[in-house]
Amino acid sequence: MPPCPWAKPRGSRSGTADTGSHPATGLSGTNSHFLCRGNPDEYLRSRGKVRVVEAQTAERRLAPNMKSAQEGRPSLGKVDAAPESLPEAKTEAQSLQGKVSSPDPSTHTQQSQGPENRLPAPYEKQSLASRIAEAEAWETRAFEAEKRRSSQFRQGSVFELEDAPVKQKPSLKKVAAPEKEKREVVSTRPLWANKAEYIFALVGFSLRPAHLWRFPLLWLHNGGWSFFIIYIFLLFLMGIPLLFLEMAVGRRMRQCSICAWSVIGPWFGGVGCSSFMVSFITALYLNVVNGWILFYLGQSFQFSVPWEHCPLLKNSSGFDPECARTTPSMYFWYRLTLKASDSIEDSGPPVISLLLPLLMAWCLVGIFMINGIKSIGKVLCVLVPLTGIITVFLLIRSALLSGARYGLQRLAVMKVSALYSITAWIQAGIHVLFALGLGFGPIVVYSSYMDQPSNCLSDAFVVAFINLGFSVLTMPFIFSVLGFWATVLIHNCIEKNAELLLKLVVQGKLPLEALPPLNMPDDPNVLFTSWLNSLSQPIKDLVLPHITECNLEKQFLKVKEGPIFAFLTFIEAMSFISGSVFWSVLFFLLLLLLEMGFLIGLLQGILTPLQDTFPFCKTHEKLFTVVLFGLMFLCGIFFIQPAGVYYIKLLNGYWMILPIIIVIIFENMAVSWAYGSRRFLAELGPLWNRPIQPIFNCLWCCVCPFVLLILFTVILIFLSLKTFTYVAWDSSTSKEVPRPYPSWALLALIFIFLIVTLPILIYFVYSFAHGIPFKPRSLDGPLTSSKSLSLSSEAQTKEAPQGDKGKARPSAGGLAHSFTLMPHKNGMKYRAVIFRFHQETRKKEGLTP
């Protein structure tokens, strides 16, 4: 064995030959001499323990309020930690003189604080360069000794590494690297400034404008309270467990949606790519909806909103005949806003009046997201509460409308037969997935910016309950407005019938008995219906062919789902309210806030994977954001052509649900079957200092995959049996007419579906062909080594001393499962080997359960 470079020379002041201390380890000279005489096992074991002590010392220095070693700090033998890595040699040499190691209980001895344990005087006078050289020589010999034992170690480590020989010892130039290079060694990931920003971000993403009409309409057409019971059952059976799964993956992995699933399951790397593509396509046409909202919002500031009356013809006092054949709101939507063509085949140039609102929509979302998580958190902390405030205002105003009582009565309806309806269960399952925003990727991305010790199970329940509470809050608001809308239309219908009958009686075409009551101020519907039923059968047979049926219940059920509900039914109802300008502005502002919250999540699910994959996108974050949004704006112009609304209906109504369910199925399989749900839950428990209920293991492994597979199969069957139609505007009759989609549109739909789901198949085939195991390697440590830097502590980091900038600072909750990558060439490989050795020696000594 070569002589120990750290052994104290004979003739020291203590009179003992080997009582010196190694400058890097702090071990006594006796131990050092023993290690140099051919026992590398004991040497490396001691080295690993000392490194753990150094990690604990660094933790106590970073968190002064932590308990001292005498007040219950775990002993060296029981700390389940990887040894801390070697920091920069210069920094370590300066800091080792002040280190005091905690006693090792296994040795039943204590280091005295007397002069016997002080560094010898000749060593204290050595230059900094010589101490660095000694430390480097010691590290090199330790690596060579460990490499001779590497064949005895079990397979698998924290990383998949290839052992490489040390070509030469690191030089002082490499150790004293520039500060810029040192900072690049440890990858940083920002965190939310506080938990409120994280919760608001998830809530803002889950609250879509569809909540304003989809949940109430599903309630209306699927049995009322029966549908609500089905929805709650599926929410707890499938929705919350899957939401918890995505949040846990993001928080555990601290990576984007693409990288996270590749580590969880080697065969499931394509899941993140598919969710990325779904988010990209969805964001393209969803911001077009924001353009429509901004267009209507700008038109709402007119004293008389333009969809309240038909426009006059130029140089004439008459109304536009196309508008006279329909309602003003429908005419404004199809002819003045969309300039819609009669079919999807009739394309044309983009609508110029929508070009500026679309540009403004992209500029607005770009301003919100230009600074990444820092600006997103602040913006959503304003948007989400403001959404709730506006909803409460609209709820109070809608409850005071005439006809609101009839709408609220529909909330008490319950059809027991709906509990046995397959359609009701399928609709409830689809709404659970879409209401929580599962499968798109932003939930994983948002959770990756949250600190690991935070319990995401409770966060999943909070987000789900807030989402459900918002849906319940909007129910009375929507039904009150619909009741008012139906009542006003029925009153207008009855007035037109009465005027027509009066005209026919005056002309002598009908007898005087057919003359309706002229004064119906209180309830025209009840009075007119009672009068009509009181007529004799011969007179009734003469009257009925000339009048239009005015049925309040049928009119109430005519409500249509989708954007038509907001831009036709709702704005028509708003135009009937006194002060329609104010309430229209408030309503479109609510739509814009909801759409922005969801769109910000989608775009963050696009930006983060690109920034994590390509360093240029991360380095020039603001420039990349501007360029990407500019390209997406150019792509979105396709959807503002006259037939663009029909393409949006095709994607939103027939395409989106299938890839989303497929992505969610494979996400579930990656965690429950590839990685192992028991193992995943066992790793999450210690982070939160509490065990997780084993019911989630059963839900992830058995229940959720089974329910999702049934849901996908039934939807596929329904779509195959359904005729693909869309509602188009017929300019000749000024009415909406159903038209079938052409065959090329269906082929395009299938092609986009295959393109989006193809990465999943490619990853499976590639992994199988190359013999990649289905399950990830057995890992003793964390799945990721990336360090996170809290946004709230960035200012402190910038003000830190120059000598501390290159140091990695383990978090208090993750010190036992963290290690730092060394700045020199073979540092990462060496630290991984030391970590493996440390785990093996702990198991041999019986210190690991």
Order of alpha helices (4+ residues) and beta strands (2+ residues): alpha-alpha-alpha-alpha-alpha-alpha-alpha-beta-alpha-alpha-alpha-alpha-alpha-alpha-alpha-alpha-alpha-alpha-alpha-alpha-alpha-alpha-alpha-alpha-alpha-alpha-alpha-alpha-alpha-alpha-alpha-alpha-alpha-alpha-beta-beta-alpha-beta-alpha-alpha
